[in-house]
Amino acid sequence: MEARTPIRLHPRPTTTAPPASDPAPIIGNRVELQLLTTLKCNLKCTYCSLGVGDVLGSQQHVEYDIEQLAAFVDTHLNEKEVYVTFYGGEPTLNLDLMLTVMQRFPQFRFQLQTNGTLLDNLPDWALARLSNVLVSIDGGESITDGYRGRGIYRQVIRNLRQVRGRIGGSVTARVTWGSPATTFEELDELLQSDGAFDYLYWQFVADEMYFDDSVARRKEVLIKLVERFFASADTLYPLIPIMGIVRNKVLPNRATELYAGLTQCRVSTHLLNVMPNGQIYPCPDMMYAPEMQMGDLKQNWLRRSPLQPSAAMPCESCEALPWCRRNCMKNLWLGYVKPDERYRRNVVEPVCELLKFLGREIDRHDPLAWFARASLAVRKQITECEVYEYVEIMP
């Protein structure tokens, strides 16, 4: 199947000159170019962060063409290692753009972040070119359907089984851990779903869902996940957050060399989120904030990310910094720089508490000794797992 070139939509005229580009806007030699193919979605997940500022659904059509994208790449990403993540909304609703980009830039790596409901619409050649597919899912059937709609869990698993053999790279379950009712068994089941997923990545939801005993309930699940992870040194229990923390503890240089010692969510160094209208932001959850804009693809300018570590953030004195590396800069910026005291108290501090607890639980199992006796295959995955480059590592 040949890709069809998107209809060219000319940029709207501007009355002011675009800002001057930063001569060194990207730190390091890698770039993650996250292309939001559309802000339209075929689901209505209750916690969607793009709902903030009415971002979700606000831009349904791309306003730049492939040559404008190529000009931006030539100007700002030349000689960089580029990997493209197709994002949304639901990115497969604009399949034309996806296929055109994959054909125009065959030297890039590609990842798809999707809700999984339309995976079976991708042609085989495109599936074969994907280095990783992040499938958004929320745990077991009842919790997933509760957030996403009745029947979604089974549809996603069915679609994955249909296309799994044609995907060239890995498939990662991306869980937004929103419900305190999520159990160890539900998360474990995702790794037992007849090989549908190679890895599981979870992220603690950035919303006010840490009430009453919900933090304690999550800790109970974390204890079981860590115990299961360290149960064997011969085979890997593929939980990306635990893998990443173990890596940072046993190989601390890896926590700094790929991210210039900044944040592993990459928003301070080399993550560019391109909205359908061409505006560029460092964090996909902050595209509602004009002060966060760091570039414009159509106008071909780019500056360094405004999401940088600040003295207002408490990270430098935190026990978790050596392996956490500031986790989520959006959370830190909202909680300490803005500052939004309610958000800090109800979201940032509970998440930081869970992260510190997770690090302590891992230490209880002596990760250095475990790594020393691990098989070479397990050590290699801990050290070099490619999925680290596509997710935030820290939950």
FENNORQUI-V439207 format. One record per residue. N is the residue number from 1. RES is the residue in one letter. PHI is phi as a letter, one per 30 degrees, with the letter a starting at -180 (none if undefined). OMEGA is omega in radians with two decimals (NA if undefined). NEAR is the number of other C-alpha atoms within 8 Angstrom. Layout:
BEGIN
n/res/phi/omega/near
N/RES/PHI/OMEGA/NEAR
N/RES/PHI/OMEGA/NEAR
END
This chain:
BEGIN
n/res/phi/omega/near
1/M/none/3.13/3
2/E/d/3.10/3
3/A/d/3.07/8
4/R/c/-3.14/7
5/T/d/3.13/7
6/P/d/3.05/9
7/I/d/-3.11/5
8/R/d/3.08/7
9/L/c/-3.06/8
10/H/d/3.14/6
11/P/d/3.08/7
12/R/d/3.12/4
13/P/d/3.11/4
14/T/c/-3.12/5
15/T/c/3.11/4
16/T/b/3.12/4
17/A/d/3.12/5
18/P/d/3.10/6
19/P/d/3.10/5
20/A/d/3.13/7
21/S/d/3.04/8
22/D/d/3.14/9
23/P/d/3.12/5
24/A/b/-3.05/7
25/P/d/-3.06/10
26/I/c/3.12/9
27/I/c/3.14/10
28/G/j/-3.03/9
29/N/c/-3.13/8
30/R/c/3.07/10
31/V/b/2.93/13
32/E/c/-3.13/11
33/L/c/-3.08/12
34/Q/c/-3.07/12
35/L/c/3.06/13
36/L/d/-3.02/14
37/T/d/3.09/19
38/T/a/3.02/19
39/L/c/3.05/15
40/K/d/3.11/13
41/C/b/3.12/12
42/N/c/3.05/5
43/L/b/3.10/6
44/K/b/-3.13/8
45/C/d/-2.96/8
46/T/d/-3.04/6
47/Y/c/-2.96/6
48/C/e/-3.10/7
49/S/d/3.12/6
50/L/d/3.06/10
51/G/d/3.12/8
52/V/d/-3.14/8
53/G/i/3.13/6
54/D/h/3.12/9
55/V/d/-3.08/12
56/L/e/3.12/12
57/G/i/-3.04/11
58/S/d/3.14/8
59/Q/b/-3.05/12
60/Q/c/-3.08/9
61/H/b/3.12/8
62/V/d/-3.08/13
63/E/c/3.06/11
64/Y/b/3.13/15
65/D/c/-3.02/11
66/I/d/3.14/10
67/E/d/3.04/6
68/Q/d/3.06/10
69/L/d/3.14/11
70/A/d/3.12/8
71/A/d/3.10/9
72/F/d/3.12/13
73/V/d/-3.12/9
74/D/d/-3.08/8
75/T/d/-2.93/8
76/H/c/-3.05/7
77/L/c/-3.11/10
78/N/e/3.12/7
79/E/i/3.03/5
80/K/c/2.98/8
81/E/d/-3.01/8
82/V/c/2.91/11
83/Y/b/-3.05/12
84/V/c/2.97/12
85/T/c/3.04/12
86/F/d/-2.91/14
87/Y/b/3.11/14
88/G/a/0.44/14
89/G/h/3.01/12
90/E/c/-2.97/14
91/P/d/-3.10/16
92/T/d/3.02/10
93/L/d/3.02/9
94/N/b/-3.08/9
95/L/d/3.14/9
96/D/e/-3.13/10
97/L/d/3.13/10
98/M/e/-3.07/12
99/L/d/3.12/11
100/T/d/3.13/13
101/V/d/-3.12/9
102/M/d/3.11/11
103/Q/d/-3.09/8
104/R/d/-3.09/7
105/F/b/-3.06/7
106/P/d/-3.13/7
107/Q/d/-3.12/4
108/F/d/2.91/10
109/R/c/-3.06/11
110/F/b/3.02/13
111/Q/b/3.08/14
112/L/c/2.99/12
113/Q/c/-2.92/13
114/T/b/3.01/15
115/N/d/3.00/10
116/G/i/-3.05/10
117/T/d/-3.09/10
118/L/b/-3.09/9
119/L/e/-3.08/11
120/D/d/3.08/9
121/N/d/-3.10/5
122/L/d/3.09/9
123/P/d/-3.07/7
124/D/e/-3.08/8
125/W/d/3.11/6
126/A/d/3.07/10
127/L/e/-3.12/11
128/A/d/-3.12/10
129/R/d/-3.09/11
130/L/d/3.10/14
131/S/d/3.11/10
132/N/a/3.02/14
133/V/b/3.05/13
134/L/c/-3.13/12
135/V/c/-3.13/12
136/S/d/3.14/12
137/I/a/-2.94/11
138/D/c/-3.10/12
139/G/k/3.12/12
140/G/d/-3.03/12
141/E/d/-3.04/8
142/S/d/-3.13/6
143/I/d/3.13/11
144/T/e/-3.13/14
145/D/d/3.11/12
146/G/d/3.11/8
147/Y/d/-2.90/10
148/R/c/-3.13/11
149/G/k/-3.08/11
150/R/d/3.06/7
151/G/i/-3.06/7
152/I/d/-3.10/11
153/Y/e/-3.09/12
154/R/d/3.11/8
155/Q/d/-3.13/9
156/V/d/3.14/11
157/I/d/3.12/10
158/R/d/3.13/8
159/N/d/3.14/13
160/L/d/3.14/12
161/R/d/-3.12/9
162/Q/d/-3.02/8
163/V/c/-2.97/10
164/R/e/-3.10/8
165/G/d/-3.12/7
166/R/c/3.11/8
167/I/d/-3.04/12
168/G/d/-3.06/11
169/G/c/-3.08/10
170/S/d/3.05/11
171/V/b/-3.05/12
172/T/b/3.02/13
173/A/d/3.13/15
174/R/c/-3.04/13
175/V/c/2.91/12
176/T/d/-3.04/11
177/W/d/-3.09/12
178/G/c/-3.04/9
179/S/d/3.03/7
180/P/d/3.12/11
181/A/d/3.11/5
182/T/e/-3.08/12
183/T/c/3.02/7
184/F/e/-3.09/10
185/E/d/3.13/6
186/E/d/3.13/10
187/L/d/3.13/11
188/D/d/-3.11/8
189/E/d/-3.14/9
190/L/d/3.11/13
191/L/d/3.12/12
192/Q/c/-3.01/8
193/S/d/3.09/9
194/D/h/3.08/4
195/G/i/-3.13/7
196/A/d/-3.09/13
197/F/c/3.05/12
198/D/d/-3.10/11
199/Y/b/3.01/12
200/L/b/3.05/14
201/Y/b/3.04/14
202/W/b/3.08/12
203/Q/b/3.06/10
204/F/d/-3.01/9
205/V/e/3.12/8
206/A/c/-3.13/7
207/D/a/-3.06/8
208/E/d/-3.12/8
209/M/b/-3.09/11
210/Y/c/-3.06/11
211/F/c/3.04/8
212/D/h/-3.08/5
213/D/c/-3.01/7
214/S/d/3.09/10
215/V/d/3.12/12
216/A/d/3.13/7
217/R/d/3.07/10
218/R/d/3.12/10
219/K/d/3.12/11
220/E/d/3.11/8
221/V/d/3.14/10
222/L/d/3.11/10
223/I/e/-3.12/10
224/K/d/3.13/9
225/L/d/3.14/9
226/V/d/3.10/11
227/E/e/3.13/8
228/R/d/-3.13/9
229/F/d/-3.05/12
230/F/d/-3.11/9
231/A/d/-3.13/6
232/S/b/3.03/8
233/A/c/-3.13/12
234/D/c/3.10/7
235/T/b/-3.05/7
236/L/c/2.96/8
237/Y/c/-2.79/6
238/P/d/3.05/9
239/L/c/-3.03/10
240/I/e/-3.12/13
241/P/d/3.12/11
242/I/d/3.06/10
243/M/e/-3.10/10
244/G/d/3.13/12
245/I/d/3.09/13
246/V/d/3.11/11
247/R/e/-3.10/13
248/N/d/3.12/13
249/K/d/-3.08/11
250/V/c/3.11/9
251/L/b/-3.00/9
252/P/d/3.12/11
253/N/d/-3.12/7
254/R/d/3.13/9
255/A/d/-3.09/15
256/T/c/-2.96/10
257/E/d/-3.11/8
258/L/d/-3.05/8
259/Y/b/3.11/13
260/A/h/3.13/9
261/G/i/-3.11/9
262/L/c/-3.03/12
263/T/c/-3.10/14
264/Q/d/2.97/14
265/C/d/2.93/12
266/R/i/-3.07/11
267/V/d/3.14/14
268/S/c/-2.98/14
269/T/b/-2.94/14
270/H/b/3.09/12
271/L/c/-3.13/13
272/L/c/3.11/13
273/N/c/-3.09/13
274/V/c/3.11/15
275/M/d/3.13/13
276/P/e/3.12/16
277/N/d/3.07/10
278/G/j/3.10/12
279/Q/d/-3.03/13
280/I/b/-3.14/13
281/Y/b/3.13/16
282/P/d/-3.06/16
283/C/b/-3.12/11
284/P/d/3.12/8
285/D/c/-3.09/8
286/M/b/-3.11/10
287/M/d/3.05/11
288/Y/d/-3.02/9
289/A/c/-3.09/7
290/P/e/-3.10/6
291/E/d/3.12/4
292/M/c/-3.11/12
293/Q/d/-3.11/12
294/M/b/3.12/13
295/G/l/3.09/11
296/D/a/-3.08/12
297/L/d/-3.10/14
298/K/d/3.14/11
299/Q/d/3.01/6
300/N/h/3.02/10
301/W/b/-3.08/13
302/L/a/3.05/12
303/R/b/-3.12/12
304/R/d/-3.14/11
305/S/e/3.04/13
306/P/d/3.13/9
307/L/d/-3.13/11
308/Q/c/3.08/7
309/P/e/-3.09/7
310/S/b/3.08/6
311/A/d/3.11/5
312/A/d/-3.13/6
313/M/d/-3.05/11
314/P/d/-2.93/7
315/C/d/-3.03/8
316/E/e/-3.12/6
317/S/c/-3.06/6
318/C/d/3.13/7
319/E/d/-3.04/6
320/A/d/-3.03/11
321/L/e/-3.08/11
322/P/e/-3.14/10
323/W/c/-3.14/10
324/C/d/3.14/11
325/R/h/3.00/12
326/R/i/3.02/11
327/N/h/-3.01/11
328/C/c/-3.11/8
329/M/d/3.07/13
330/K/d/3.12/10
331/N/e/-3.10/11
332/L/d/-3.12/13
333/W/d/-3.14/12
334/L/d/-3.04/12
335/G/d/-2.98/15
336/Y/b/-3.11/12
337/V/c/-3.09/11
338/K/e/-0.41/7
339/P/c/3.08/9
340/D/c/-3.02/10
341/E/d/3.12/8
342/R/d/3.13/7
343/Y/d/3.11/11
344/R/e/-3.06/15
345/R/d/-3.00/10
346/N/c/-3.11/13
347/V/b/-2.98/14
348/V/d/-3.07/13
349/E/d/3.06/9
350/P/d/3.13/11
351/V/d/3.11/9
352/C/d/3.10/8
353/E/d/3.12/8
354/L/d/3.13/10
355/L/d/3.12/12
356/K/d/3.10/10
357/F/d/3.14/9
358/L/d/3.12/11
359/G/d/3.12/10
360/R/d/3.10/8
361/E/d/3.10/10
362/I/d/3.13/12
363/D/d/3.14/8
364/R/d/-3.13/6
365/H/c/3.07/8
366/D/h/-3.07/8
367/P/d/3.11/11
368/L/d/3.13/8
369/A/d/3.11/7
370/W/d/-3.13/11
371/F/d/-3.12/10
372/A/d/-3.12/6
373/R/c/-3.12/7
374/A/d/3.07/10
375/S/d/-3.14/9
376/L/d/3.13/6
377/A/d/3.12/6
378/V/d/3.13/12
379/R/e/-3.14/10
380/K/d/3.12/9
381/Q/d/3.10/8
382/I/d/-3.04/11
383/T/d/-2.87/8
384/E/b/-3.05/6
385/C/e/-3.07/8
386/E/d/-3.10/6
387/V/d/3.05/8
388/Y/e/-3.09/10
389/E/d/-3.03/6
390/Y/c/3.11/8
391/V/b/-3.04/8
392/E/d/-3.07/11
393/I/i/3.13/12
394/M/d/-3.09/12
395/P/d/NA/10
END
